[in-house]
Amino acid sequence: MVTVTLISESQAKVGNRFYFMGSQPECEDCKLKTVCLNLESGNLYRIKGVRNQIHNCSLSEDKARIVEVEIMPFDSVAIKRSAVEGSVITFKEPECKEFGCKNYCRCHPTGISSGRKYSIVSIEGDAECPVGHKLVLTKFI
């Protein structure tokens, strides 16, 4: 099944990625909000097709184009003892202030909320952790 949504015309290019962050107040009265708001908040999407239909959008103050999207796995970490490929886990950011750590962005990924459930798509090995957490590098969806 193909998932479609609307995105600003300037961003509607095959291969572009975006995080869907949920509805905005400007969307409240839009007659097309069911098409725009059919994605899961906090997930990363990639545009895999651009359709010809164009609509006005009060949020972007631009034209919006219908695009076909697919959900993309994102890089993160998981606690080693609970990380099993294919399992569903509740994401929790490790308590850490090591901003210079090479894995900091995977421990604190953009748009991802602590307490939300994600599926582990793959495990890519152990993650180095300067504060001693036992973590593995993963891809979530």
Secondary structure as a PSIPRED ss2 file (coil, helix, strand):
# PSIPRED VFORMAT (PSIPRED V4.0)

   1 M C   1.000  0.000  0.000
   2 V C   1.000  0.000  0.000
   3 T E   0.000  0.000  1.000
   4 V E   0.000  0.000  1.000
   5 T E   0.000  0.000  1.000
   6 L E   0.000  0.000  1.000
   7 I E   0.000  0.000  1.000
   8 S E   0.000  0.000  1.000
   9 E H   0.000  1.000  0.000
  10 S H   0.000  1.000  0.000
  11 Q H   0.000  1.000  0.000
  12 A C   1.000  0.000  0.000
  13 K C   1.000  0.000  0.000
  14 V C   1.000  0.000  0.000
  15 G C   1.000  0.000  0.000
  16 N C   1.000  0.000  0.000
  17 R E   0.000  0.000  1.000
  18 F E   0.000  0.000  1.000
  19 Y E   0.000  0.000  1.000
  20 F C   1.000  0.000  0.000
  21 M C   1.000  0.000  0.000
  22 G C   1.000  0.000  0.000
  23 S C   1.000  0.000  0.000
  24 Q C   1.000  0.000  0.000
  25 P H   0.000  1.000  0.000
  26 E H   0.000  1.000  0.000
  27 C H   0.000  1.000  0.000
  28 E C   1.000  0.000  0.000
  29 D C   1.000  0.000  0.000
  30 C C   1.000  0.000  0.000
  31 K C   1.000  0.000  0.000
  32 L C   1.000  0.000  0.000
  33 K H   0.000  1.000  0.000
  34 T H   0.000  1.000  0.000
  35 V H   0.000  1.000  0.000
  36 C H   0.000  1.000  0.000
  37 L C   1.000  0.000  0.000
  38 N C   1.000  0.000  0.000
  39 L C   1.000  0.000  0.000
  40 E C   1.000  0.000  0.000
  41 S C   1.000  0.000  0.000
  42 G C   1.000  0.000  0.000
  43 N C   1.000  0.000  0.000
  44 L E   0.000  0.000  1.000
  45 Y E   0.000  0.000  1.000
  46 R E   0.000  0.000  1.000
  47 I E   0.000  0.000  1.000
  48 K E   0.000  0.000  1.000
  49 G E   0.000  0.000  1.000
  50 V E   0.000  0.000  1.000
  51 R E   0.000  0.000  1.000
  52 N E   0.000  0.000  1.000
  53 Q E   0.000  0.000  1.000
  54 I E   0.000  0.000  1.000
  55 H E   0.000  0.000  1.000
  56 N E   0.000  0.000  1.000
  57 C E   0.000  0.000  1.000
  58 S C   1.000  0.000  0.000
  59 L C   1.000  0.000  0.000
  60 S C   1.000  0.000  0.000
  61 E C   1.000  0.000  0.000
  62 D E   0.000  0.000  1.000
  63 K E   0.000  0.000  1.000
  64 A E   0.000  0.000  1.000
  65 R E   0.000  0.000  1.000
  66 I E   0.000  0.000  1.000
  67 V E   0.000  0.000  1.000
  68 E E   0.000  0.000  1.000
  69 V E   0.000  0.000  1.000
  70 E E   0.000  0.000  1.000
  71 I E   0.000  0.000  1.000
  72 M E   0.000  0.000  1.000
  73 P C   1.000  0.000  0.000
  74 F E   0.000  0.000  1.000
  75 D E   0.000  0.000  1.000
  76 S E   0.000  0.000  1.000
  77 V E   0.000  0.000  1.000
  78 A E   0.000  0.000  1.000
  79 I E   0.000  0.000  1.000
  80 K H   0.000  1.000  0.000
  81 R H   0.000  1.000  0.000
  82 S H   0.000  1.000  0.000
  83 A C   1.000  0.000  0.000
  84 V C   1.000  0.000  0.000
  85 E C   1.000  0.000  0.000
  86 G C   1.000  0.000  0.000
  87 S C   1.000  0.000  0.000
  88 V E   0.000  0.000  1.000
  89 I E   0.000  0.000  1.000
  90 T E   0.000  0.000  1.000
  91 F C   1.000  0.000  0.000
  92 K C   1.000  0.000  0.000
  93 E C   1.000  0.000  0.000
  94 P C   1.000  0.000  0.000
  95 E C   1.000  0.000  0.000
  96 C C   1.000  0.000  0.000
  97 K C   1.000  0.000  0.000
  98 E C   1.000  0.000  0.000
  99 F C   1.000  0.000  0.000
 100 G C   1.000  0.000  0.000
 101 C C   1.000  0.000  0.000
 102 K C   1.000  0.000  0.000
 103 N C   1.000  0.000  0.000
 104 Y H   0.000  1.000  0.000
 105 C H   0.000  1.000  0.000
 106 R H   0.000  1.000  0.000
 107 C H   0.000  1.000  0.000
 108 H C   1.000  0.000  0.000
 109 P C   1.000  0.000  0.000
 110 T C   1.000  0.000  0.000
 111 G C   1.000  0.000  0.000
 112 I C   1.000  0.000  0.000
 113 S C   1.000  0.000  0.000
 114 S C   1.000  0.000  0.000
 115 G C   1.000  0.000  0.000
 116 R C   1.000  0.000  0.000
 117 K E   0.000  0.000  1.000
 118 Y E   0.000  0.000  1.000
 119 S E   0.000  0.000  1.000
 120 I E   0.000  0.000  1.000
 121 V E   0.000  0.000  1.000
 122 S E   0.000  0.000  1.000
 123 I E   0.000  0.000  1.000
 124 E E   0.000  0.000  1.000
 125 G E   0.000  0.000  1.000
 126 D E   0.000  0.000  1.000
 127 A E   0.000  0.000  1.000
 128 E C   1.000  0.000  0.000
 129 C C   1.000  0.000  0.000
 130 P C   1.000  0.000  0.000
 131 V C   1.000  0.000  0.000
 132 G C   1.000  0.000  0.000
 133 H C   1.000  0.000  0.000
 134 K C   1.000  0.000  0.000
 135 L E   0.000  0.000  1.000
 136 V E   0.000  0.000  1.000
 137 L E   0.000  0.000  1.000
 138 T E   0.000  0.000  1.000
 139 K E   0.000  0.000  1.000
 140 F E   0.000  0.000  1.000
 141 I C   1.000  0.000  0.000
